Amino acid sequence: MRYASYSKNQQVLIHPEGIPFEGDSLSSFSAISRLDDFEQPPLDFAYPFSPTLQYRLQGKLLLLDELPFSIDFIHSHYLHGYVGYKKSITNESKQYCCHRCGNTVQRLFASFSCARCLEECTYCRKCLVMGRVSECTPLIYWCGSKTKPAQIADSLKWKGELSVQQTRAADAVLQAIERRHELLIWAVCGAGKTEILFEGLARAFSLGLRVCIATPRVDVVLELLPRLKEAFPKVIINALYGGSVDKEQDAQLIISTTHQLLRFQDWFDVMIVDEVDAFPYSMDRMLEFAVERSKKEGAPTIYLTATPNESFKIRAKEGTLPSVKIPIRFHRHPLPVPFFQWCGDWQKKLSKEQLPKVVHEWCKEKLRQKKQIFLFVPSVNMMKKVKEILASSFSGTFSGIDGVHAEDPERKEKIEKFRKGEIQLLVTTTILERGVTVPNIDVGILGAEDQIFTESALVQIAGRAGRSGKYPTGEVRYFHFGKTEEMMKALHHIEEMNEEAKTL
């Protein structure tokens, strides 16, 4: 798409190529990013704007390709002040900047011969997974009035009870929302972090506030959605993740992966970031940028995690970040302490289509006991190989053995089968280190010394076991070919939390 600029009523406006123009003169057509700065027409309150377009665009920053409307229709709203165009990529002093994801790392820009603008066109590789933004693709946003959510009284229908520690944290969440400040909830895996949010969410809905619960992992989104819909049946709740359907409803609560927030701006009154330490959020400034831009100025941000990074710990200790720590699970049983088991050169064994004997026997014993098992491995290739070895080894004896990874097209279905008990042993990458809760499972890690298993990942994986009040214990085994510092840090982290819990 190419645009040209023109002057009208002492304003510089733009016009898309291919639409009839009524006026004196246009500049030559080019990529929108190569035009000089242009302005927004004044709002025409008499114009019959489209509520459907309003719902689609308000609080968003979208590409033309993401909107099911013609350019004529969109541009008509621009001319009457209801829609704005924003340059996606700008180039100042030979430094490119992406205005969707905030990227300024020059090696993450590339150029191609573009059929749309008929020029060499630069695009951002950093946020390419969300659709390509280039010099000739504008970002579209809503400039008119925005709809306001209803003030919903008595929205919470959950009838459970919080522990003393949960209540203290829930009060802090409520205060953070009412006083509009940051808050860190540092709570062990299985502490009941979701339930801690309920009273604060109910207060937000009673005030007519829009809330986002953002998380780096799609599995966490899928885990939270039914629980929150059950707790808040009066509230419109949408889930956003790669492949989800973006509903046109004006949702008051959005549960979203952090990547999807790249499509939002200045929209949420309350931001809750769950699993703030998880990859990729913890390693990607782009996702922090997305979270910050998607919320309104001054909106409170509440961070939830079982394993805060050093920055959060320092801020909490210094008092610059209000925090509440919960070292005990809601059922008051201690966290399962991992058992370190040497298994020899397991990669050499895998190359011979075998598992270390101790790993094979452990899996066999758990299957015989009819226990469900998470077996974590460092990579997708290893996951496939381990799954094939186990399925072949136990063929005719035990069924219900499968594997899953992030790009698995049957990922959601396999996780649901595991929850229902239809899969007994699930070999997985670290994608399931958090966000999936199964009542009665044991957990193993093959290759716990691999660098992908950080302290945070190891603590989270151990936290999959013993989460249910009915089954508060569980076995966690780190199968390794040599202990690492990260393994020891994870062990000490869990033991320290258990010691602290004894004082409560």
C-alpha positions in Angstrom: 0.0 0.0 0.0 1.3 3.5 -1.0 0.2 6.8 0.3 0.5 10.4 -0.8 0.2 13.6 1.3 -1.8 16.8 0.7 -2.9 19.9 2.5 -6.4 20.7 3.7 -7.5 23.4 6.1 -3.9 24.0 7.1 -3.4 20.3 7.9 -1.2 17.7 6.2 -3.2 14.6 5.6 -2.6 11.4 3.7 -4.4 9.5 1.0 -4.1 5.8 0.0 -3.4 4.9 -3.6 -6.3 3.4 -5.5 -9.1 5.5 -3.9 -10.6 8.5 -5.9 -9.2 11.8 -4.6 -11.2 15.0 -4.4 -8.9 17.9 -4.1 -6.2 20.0 -5.8 -3.0 18.1 -5.6 -1.3 15.1 -4.1 2.4 14.4 -3.5 3.8 11.4 -5.3 2.8 8.0 -3.8 5.3 6.1 -1.7 5.6 4.0 1.4 3.9 5.7 4.3 7.1 5.7 6.4 8.9 7.8 3.7 6.3 10.6 3.9 6.9 13.6 6.0 5.0 13.8 9.2 1.2 14.0 8.7 -1.7 14.9 11.0 -5.0 13.6 12.3 -8.2 15.1 11.0 -10.5 16.6 13.7 -13.2 14.4 15.1 -16.5 14.8 13.2 -19.2 14.1 15.9 -21.9 14.0 13.2 -20.3 11.1 11.3 -22.1 7.7 11.7 -19.0 5.7 12.7 -19.1 1.9 12.6 -19.5 0.3 16.1 -18.0 -2.9 14.6 -14.9 -1.1 13.6 -14.8 0.6 17.0 -14.9 -2.8 18.8 -12.2 -4.1 16.5 -9.8 -1.2 16.9 -10.3 0.5 20.2 -7.2 -0.1 22.4 -5.5 -1.8 19.5 -2.6 -1.2 17.0 -3.3 -3.4 14.0 -2.2 -4.0 10.5 -4.6 -3.4 7.5 -4.4 -7.2 6.9 -5.7 -7.9 10.4 -8.9 -5.9 9.7 -11.9 -7.3 7.7 -12.7 -3.9 6.2 -12.0 -2.3 2.9 -9.4 0.5 2.7 -12.2 2.8 1.5 -14.2 2.1 4.7 -11.1 2.6 7.0 -10.0 5.7 5.2 -13.4 7.3 5.4 -13.2 6.9 9.2 -9.7 8.5 9.1 -11.0 11.5 7.1 -13.7 12.1 9.9 -11.2 11.7 12.7 -12.1 8.3 14.0 -9.2 6.2 12.7 -5.5 7.1 12.8 -2.5 5.9 10.7 0.9 5.3 12.3 4.2 4.6 10.6 5.3 1.1 11.4 9.0 1.5 10.6 10.8 4.8 10.8 14.4 5.6 9.8 16.1 8.5 11.5 19.8 9.2 11.0 20.1 5.7 9.4 18.7 4.1 12.5 15.5 2.0 12.0 12.8 1.7 14.7 9.8 -0.6 14.8 6.8 1.2 16.3 4.9 -2.0 17.0 7.5 -3.8 19.1 10.0 -1.1 19.9 12.9 -2.8 18.2 15.9 -0.6 17.5 18.5 -3.4 17.0 19.6 -2.8 13.4 20.6 -6.4 12.6 16.9 -7.4 13.3 15.8 -5.3 10.3 15.9 -6.6 6.7 14.8 -5.4 3.3 13.0 -7.0 0.3 11.7 -6.0 -3.1 8.1 -5.1 -2.2 5.3 -5.6 -4.7 3.1 -3.2 -2.6 5.2 -0.1 -2.6 7.4 -1.0 -5.7 10.5 -0.2 -3.7 13.1 -1.8 -1.6 11.2 -2.0 1.7 12.6 -2.6 5.2 10.7 -4.7 7.7 11.2 -5.7 11.3 12.3 -9.3 12.0 11.9 -9.0 15.7 8.1 -9.2 15.7 7.7 -11.1 12.4 5.8 -13.9 14.2 2.9 -11.4 14.7 2.7 -10.5 10.9 5.2 -8.5 8.9 5.4 -4.7 9.6 7.3 -2.8 6.9 7.9 0.7 5.7 4.7 0.6 3.6 2.4 -1.0 6.2 0.7 1.5 8.5 -0.5 0.6 12.0 -4.2 1.4 12.4 -5.7 2.7 15.7 -9.0 4.1 16.9 -9.3 7.8 17.7 -13.0 8.1 18.6 -14.7 7.6 21.9 -14.2 4.2 23.5 -16.8 1.9 25.0 -16.9 1.6 28.8 -17.4 -1.7 30.6 -20.3 -2.2 32.9 -19.8 -1.9 36.6 -20.6 -5.5 37.7 -21.5 -6.0 41.3 -21.2 -9.4 43.0 -19.4 -10.8 40.0 -17.5 -13.4 42.1 -19.3 -16.7 42.5 -16.4 -18.7 43.9 -17.3 -20.1 47.3 -13.9 -21.5 48.5 -11.9 -20.2 51.4 -8.5 -18.7 51.4 -5.7 -19.6 53.9 -4.3 -16.9 56.2 -1.3 -16.4 53.8 -3.6 -16.2 50.8 -5.8 -13.7 52.5 -2.9 -11.5 53.3 -1.8 -11.6 49.6 -5.4 -11.1 48.4 -5.7 -7.9 50.5 -2.5 -6.6 49.0 -3.8 -7.2 45.5 -7.0 -5.3 46.4 -5.0 -2.5 47.7 -2.7 -2.3 44.7 -5.8 -2.1 42.4 -7.5 0.6 44.5 -4.3 2.7 45.0 -2.9 2.0 41.6 0.6 0.8 42.5 2.9 -2.1 41.6 2.9 -5.4 43.6 4.9 -8.6 43.6 3.3 -11.8 44.8 6.1 -14.3 45.4 4.3 -17.6 46.1 5.5 -21.1 45.8 4.1 -23.4 43.1 0.7 -24.6 44.3 0.1 -21.7 46.7 -3.2 -20.8 45.0 -2.1 -17.7 43.1 -5.2 -17.6 40.9 -7.6 -17.6 43.9 -5.5 -14.8 45.5 -6.6 -12.6 42.6 -10.3 -13.2 42.9 -11.3 -10.4 45.4 -9.1 -7.9 43.5 -10.7 -8.9 40.2 -14.2 -8.6 41.7 -13.4 -5.1 42.9 -12.0 -4.1 39.5 -15.2 -5.3 37.7 -17.4 -3.5 40.2 -15.5 -0.3 39.3 -15.9 -0.9 35.6 -12.2 -1.5 34.9 -10.7 -3.5 32.1 -8.2 -6.2 33.3 -5.5 -8.2 31.5 -3.9 -11.3 32.8 -0.8 -11.8 30.7 1.5 -14.8 30.7 4.3 -16.0 28.5 2.9 -19.5 28.0 -0.3 -20.5 26.0 -0.8 -23.5 28.4 -1.2 -21.1 31.3 -3.9 -19.1 29.3 -5.8 -22.4 28.6 -5.5 -23.4 32.2 -6.8 -20.1 33.5 -9.7 -19.5 31.1 -12.2 -22.1 32.4 -11.3 -21.4 36.0 -11.9 -17.7 35.7 -15.1 -18.2 33.6 -16.5 -20.4 36.4 -15.5 -17.9 39.1 -16.9 -14.9 37.2 -19.9 -16.1 35.1 -21.3 -12.5 34.6 -18.0 -11.2 33.1 -17.1 -11.3 29.4 -13.7 -13.1 29.3 -11.6 -13.6 26.2 -8.4 -15.6 25.7 -5.8 -14.5 23.2 -3.0 -16.6 22.0 -1.5 -17.7 18.6 -4.4 -19.4 16.7 -7.2 -18.1 18.9 -10.2 -16.3 17.4 -10.1 -12.6 18.3 -13.7 -12.1 19.3 -15.5 -8.8 18.7 -17.0 -8.7 22.1 -15.9 -5.9 24.4 -14.3 -8.2 26.9 -13.7 -6.8 30.4 -11.1 -9.5 31.2 -8.6 -10.7 28.7 -6.3 -13.6 29.4 -3.4 -13.3 26.9 0.0 -14.5 26.0 2.5 -11.6 26.3 3.1 -11.7 22.5 -0.5 -10.8 21.8 -0.1 -7.6 23.7 1.9 -6.2 20.8 -1.5 -5.5 19.3 -2.7 -3.3 22.2 -2.0 0.2 23.3 -3.3 2.3 26.2 -6.2 0.0 27.0 -6.0 -1.9 30.3 -6.8 -0.4 33.7 -5.2 -3.3 35.6 -2.3 -5.4 34.3 -1.5 -8.8 36.0 1.6 -10.6 34.7 1.5 -14.2 35.7 4.7 -16.3 35.6 6.8 -13.2 35.1 10.0 -15.1 35.3 9.1 -17.5 32.5 10.7 -17.7 29.1 10.4 -15.9 26.7 9.2 -12.9 28.8 12.1 -13.0 31.2 14.6 -12.8 28.2 12.8 -10.4 25.9 12.6 -6.7 26.4 10.1 -6.6 23.5 7.5 -8.3 25.7 8.1 -5.9 28.6 7.5 -3.1 26.0 4.3 -4.7 24.9 3.0 -5.0 28.5 3.8 -1.4 29.3 2.3 0.1 26.2 -0.9 -2.0 26.4 -1.9 -0.6 29.8 -3.2 2.9 30.5 -0.8 5.5 32.1 -0.7 4.9 35.9 -2.4 1.5 35.7 -1.3 -0.9 38.5 0.8 -3.8 37.6 0.7 -7.0 39.7 3.5 -9.6 39.1 3.0 -13.2 40.1 5.8 -15.8 40.3 7.2 -18.6 42.3 10.8 -17.8 41.2 11.4 -14.1 40.9 14.7 -12.9 39.3 17.4 -11.0 41.1 16.0 -7.7 40.0 12.6 -8.3 41.6 14.2 -9.7 44.7 16.4 -6.6 45.1 13.5 -4.2 44.5 11.4 -6.1 47.0 14.2 -6.1 49.6 14.8 -2.4 49.1 11.1 -1.6 49.5 10.8 0.0 46.0 8.5 -2.8 45.0 5.7 -3.7 47.5 5.7 -7.5 47.8 4.0 -10.4 49.6 5.7 -13.8 50.0 3.9 -17.1 50.5 6.3 -19.9 51.2 3.6 -22.6 51.8 1.1 -24.3 49.6 -2.6 -23.8 50.2 -2.9 -27.4 51.6 0.0 -26.6 54.0 2.1 -29.6 53.0 5.7 -29.0 52.1 7.0 -28.7 48.6 8.4 -32.0 47.2 12.2 -32.0 47.6 13.9 -33.3 44.4 16.0 -36.5 44.7 19.3 -36.3 42.7 20.0 -39.6 40.8 23.1 -40.2 38.7 22.2 -42.0 35.5 25.5 -42.1 33.6 26.0 -40.9 30.1 22.4 -40.8 29.1 23.0 -39.2 25.7 25.3 -42.1 24.7 22.5 -44.5 25.8 20.0 -42.6 23.7 22.3 -42.8 20.6 22.0 -46.6 21.0 18.2 -46.4 21.3 18.3 -47.1 25.0 17.4 -45.3 28.3 19.6 -45.5 31.4 18.5 -48.4 33.4 17.6 -46.3 36.5 15.3 -44.1 34.3 13.7 -47.1 32.6 13.1 -48.9 35.9 11.7 -45.7 37.5 9.2 -45.3 34.7 8.3 -49.0 34.8 7.6 -48.8 38.5 5.5 -45.7 38.3 3.5 -47.2 35.4 3.0 -50.4 37.4 1.7 -48.2 40.3 -0.7 -46.5 37.8 0.8 -43.2 38.6 0.9 -40.4 36.0 4.3 -39.2 35.0 5.8 -36.1 33.6 9.2 -36.9 32.2 11.1 -33.7 31.1 13.9 -33.7 28.6 16.1 -30.9 27.2 15.0 -30.8 23.5 12.4 -31.8 21.0 14.6 -34.3 19.3 15.4 -36.0 22.6 11.7 -35.9 23.5 10.8 -37.8 20.3 13.5 -40.4 20.8 12.7 -41.0 24.5 9.0 -41.3 23.7 9.7 -43.9 21.0 12.0 -45.9 23.3 9.5 -46.0 26.1 6.5 -46.8 23.8 8.5 -49.6 22.2 9.9 -50.9 25.5 6.5 -51.1 27.2 4.5 -52.1 24.1 1.9 -54.7 25.1 2.4 -53.9 28.8 1.5 -50.3 29.3 -0.3 -48.0 26.9 -0.9 -44.2 27.2 2.7 -43.1 26.5 3.1 -39.9 24.5 5.3 -36.9 23.9 4.6 -33.2 23.4 6.5 -30.0 22.6 5.8 -26.3 21.8 5.1 -26.7 18.1 3.2 -30.0 18.4 0.0 -29.5 16.4 -1.8 -31.8 18.8 -0.4 -30.1 21.9 -3.7 -28.9 23.4 -5.4 -32.3 22.7 -2.5 -34.2 24.3 -2.5 -32.0 27.4 -6.2 -32.4 27.8 -5.9 -36.2 27.5 -3.2 -36.1 30.2 -5.5 -34.2 32.5 -8.2 -36.8 31.9 -5.8 -39.6 32.7 -5.9 -41.0 29.1 -2.2 -40.5 28.8 -0.2 -42.0 31.7 3.3 -41.0 30.8 4.0 -37.7 29.0 7.5 -37.0 27.8 7.8 -33.2 27.4 10.2 -30.3 26.9 10.3 -27.4 29.3 7.1 -26.0 27.6 5.1 -27.7 30.4 7.3 -26.6 33.3 4.3 -24.5 34.4 0.6 -23.9 33.7 -0.6 -27.5 33.7 -2.0 -28.9 36.9 -2.7 -32.6 37.3 -3.7 -33.9 40.8 -1.6 -37.0 41.3 1.7 -37.2 39.4 5.3 -37.9 39.8 8.0 -35.9 37.9 11.3 -36.9 36.4 13.9 -34.9 34.5 16.3 -36.7 32.2 19.5 -34.7 31.8 18.8 -32.3 34.7 22.4 -31.0 34.2 21.5 -29.5 30.8 21.9 -25.7 30.6 18.2 -25.3 29.7 17.3 -26.4 33.2 17.9 -23.2 35.1 17.1 -22.8 38.8 13.8 -21.3 37.9 12.9 -24.1 35.5 13.9 -26.8 37.9 11.9 -25.3 40.8 8.9 -24.9 38.5 9.2 -28.5 37.3 9.4 -29.8 40.8 6.3 -27.8 41.6 4.2 -29.9 39.2 4.1 -32.6 41.9 1.9 -32.7 45.0 -0.4 -29.7 44.1 -3.7 -31.3 45.1 -5.0 -31.3 48.6 -6.1 -34.9 48.0 -2.6 -35.9 46.8 -0.3 -33.4 48.5 2.9 -35.4 48.0 4.7 -36.5 44.9 8.1 -37.8 43.9 10.6 -35.6 41.9 13.7 -37.0 40.5 16.6 -35.2 38.7 18.3 -37.8 36.6 21.8 -36.4 35.8 25.3 -37.1 34.5 26.8 -34.7 37.0 25.4 -32.1 39.4 25.3 -28.4 38.4 25.1 -25.2 40.3 21.6 -24.6 39.0 20.5 -28.0 40.4 21.9 -27.1 43.8 20.4 -23.7 43.7 17.0 -25.2 42.9 17.3 -27.7 45.8 18.3 -25.0 48.3 15.4 -22.7 47.0 12.9 -25.5 47.7 14.4 -26.4 51.1 14.5 -22.7 52.2 10.8 -22.3 51.3 9.9 -25.4 53.3 11.9 -24.1 56.3 10.2 -20.7 56.1 6.8 -22.4 55.9 7.5 -24.2 59.2 7.4 -20.9 61.0 3.9 -20.1 59.8 
